[in-house]
Amino acid sequence: NTFMHYRIKLVNINTVINYSNIISIRLSGTEKTKVSIVPNPVRDMMQLQILSKSSSTIRLVIFDQSGKLISSRKFEQKGRSVIILDDLANQSRGVYFALVYIGDKIYRQKLVLTR
């Protein structure tokens, strides 16, 4: 486990220095999940890359700039996953937003579609 230790240094108007008690906080960053979509800008095919220490169901939802739903898909993920997608192949050039749901976390990616 990783811990972060904090204490506060207090300096009053007379420059007298006091320190608070040390507080330890456990960091949960050891199970960090990384999500990326490459390449970006996207031409027609893209890769959803997920690096995680746990297995879970992934839900990918893609919206256009107006909020219109373009695509919604589910995948099973174990550890590192690379998923090749062509969800934007028939769409117009522009900016799109991908929401990736993994467990109780949401990851947001901005995509630029070029031709």
C-alpha positions as a Python dict, from the first residue, in 0.01 Angstrom:
ca = {
    (1, 'N'): (0, 0, 0),
    (2, 'T'): (109, 356, -67),
    (3, 'F'): (65, 626, 195),
    (4, 'M'): (95, 1005, 185),
    (5, 'H'): (188, 1184, 509),
    (6, 'Y'): (75, 1540, 581),
    (7, 'R'): (134, 1795, 852),
    (8, 'I'): (75, 2168, 858),
    (9, 'K'): (334, 2426, 951),
    (10, 'L'): (169, 2723, 1125),
    (11, 'V'): (352, 3055, 1151),
    (12, 'N'): (174, 3320, 1357),
    (13, 'I'): (215, 3697, 1338),
    (14, 'N'): (502, 3686, 1588),
    (15, 'T'): (681, 3428, 1367),
    (16, 'V'): (626, 3154, 1624),
    (17, 'I'): (620, 2819, 1443),
    (18, 'N'): (389, 2530, 1537),
    (19, 'Y'): (329, 2200, 1359),
    (20, 'S'): (8, 1999, 1344),
    (21, 'N'): (-8, 1626, 1408),
    (22, 'I'): (101, 1406, 1117),
    (23, 'I'): (-188, 1253, 926),
    (24, 'S'): (-138, 947, 702),
    (25, 'I'): (-365, 891, 403),
    (26, 'R'): (-374, 565, 209),
    (27, 'L'): (-360, 624, -164),
    (28, 'S'): (-571, 401, -384),
    (29, 'G'): (-369, 486, -694),
    (30, 'T'): (-225, 134, -706),
    (31, 'E'): (-525, 22, -913),
    (32, 'K'): (-504, 304, -1161),
    (33, 'T'): (-683, 250, -1489),
    (34, 'K'): (-563, 421, -1806),
    (35, 'V'): (-788, 477, -2106),
    (36, 'S'): (-681, 618, -2441),
    (37, 'I'): (-814, 629, -2795),
    (38, 'V'): (-554, 632, -3070),
    (39, 'P'): (-488, 768, -3319),
    (40, 'N'): (-643, 1104, -3249),
    (41, 'P'): (-731, 1261, -3491),
    (42, 'V'): (-917, 953, -3616),
    (43, 'R'): (-950, 878, -3986),
    (44, 'D'): (-1186, 578, -3993),
    (45, 'M'): (-1044, 315, -3754),
    (46, 'M'): (-945, 376, -3393),
    (47, 'Q'): (-814, 173, -3103),
    (48, 'L'): (-960, 187, -2754),
    (49, 'Q'): (-667, 101, -2526),
    (50, 'I'): (-734, 12, -2164),
    (51, 'L'): (-477, -73, -1901),
    (52, 'S'): (-621, -200, -1574),
    (53, 'K'): (-531, -448, -1303),
    (54, 'S'): (-889, -572, -1274),
    (55, 'S'): (-1140, -734, -1508),
    (56, 'S'): (-1471, -568, -1580),
    (57, 'T'): (-1733, -480, -1837),
    (58, 'I'): (-1658, -173, -2047),
    (59, 'R'): (-1925, 40, -2202),
    (60, 'L'): (-1821, 281, -2479),
    (61, 'V'): (-2063, 555, -2580),
    (62, 'I'): (-1984, 804, -2856),
    (63, 'F'): (-2171, 1133, -2907),
    (64, 'D'): (-2141, 1407, -3166),
    (65, 'Q'): (-2111, 1775, -3070),
    (66, 'S'): (-2488, 1820, -3056),
    (67, 'G'): (-2522, 1535, -2804),
    (68, 'K'): (-2665, 1286, -3056),
    (69, 'L'): (-2579, 925, -2974),
    (70, 'I'): (-2355, 780, -3246),
    (71, 'S'): (-2261, 445, -3094),
    (72, 'S'): (-2302, 244, -2774),
    (73, 'R'): (-2115, -85, -2724),
    (74, 'K'): (-2013, -320, -2443),
    (75, 'F'): (-1694, -525, -2410),
    (76, 'E'): (-1538, -755, -2156),
    (77, 'Q'): (-1198, -641, -2039),
    (78, 'K'): (-919, -828, -1862),
    (79, 'G'): (-597, -648, -1775),
    (80, 'R'): (-467, -474, -2084),
    (81, 'S'): (-714, -456, -2371),
    (82, 'V'): (-691, -311, -2720),
    (83, 'I'): (-1022, -290, -2905),
    (84, 'I'): (-1028, -185, -3271),
    (85, 'L'): (-1336, 15, -3365),
    (86, 'D'): (-1482, 158, -3684),
    (87, 'D'): (-1777, 334, -3516),
    (88, 'L'): (-1698, 667, -3686),
    (89, 'A'): (-1633, 525, -4035),
    (90, 'N'): (-1963, 656, -4178),
    (91, 'Q'): (-1973, 983, -3984),
    (92, 'S'): (-1892, 1337, -4097),
    (93, 'R'): (-1569, 1511, -4009),
    (94, 'G'): (-1581, 1690, -3677),
    (95, 'V'): (-1546, 1660, -3302),
    (96, 'Y'): (-1693, 1365, -3111),
    (97, 'F'): (-1694, 1267, -2746),
    (98, 'A'): (-1637, 917, -2614),
    (99, 'L'): (-1746, 815, -2266),
    (100, 'V'): (-1584, 496, -2140),
    (101, 'Y'): (-1757, 339, -1839),
    (102, 'I'): (-1543, 94, -1640),
    (103, 'G'): (-1695, -20, -1313),
    (104, 'D'): (-1808, 292, -1127),
    (105, 'K'): (-1566, 523, -1313),
    (106, 'I'): (-1624, 730, -1628),
    (107, 'Y'): (-1343, 834, -1862),
    (108, 'R'): (-1406, 1106, -2122),
    (109, 'Q'): (-1212, 1137, -2446),
    (110, 'K'): (-1247, 1404, -2714),
    (111, 'L'): (-1208, 1269, -3067),
    (112, 'V'): (-1144, 1458, -3389),
    (113, 'L'): (-1257, 1278, -3705),
    (114, 'T'): (-1071, 1370, -4023),
    (115, 'R'): (-1089, 1225, -4373),
}
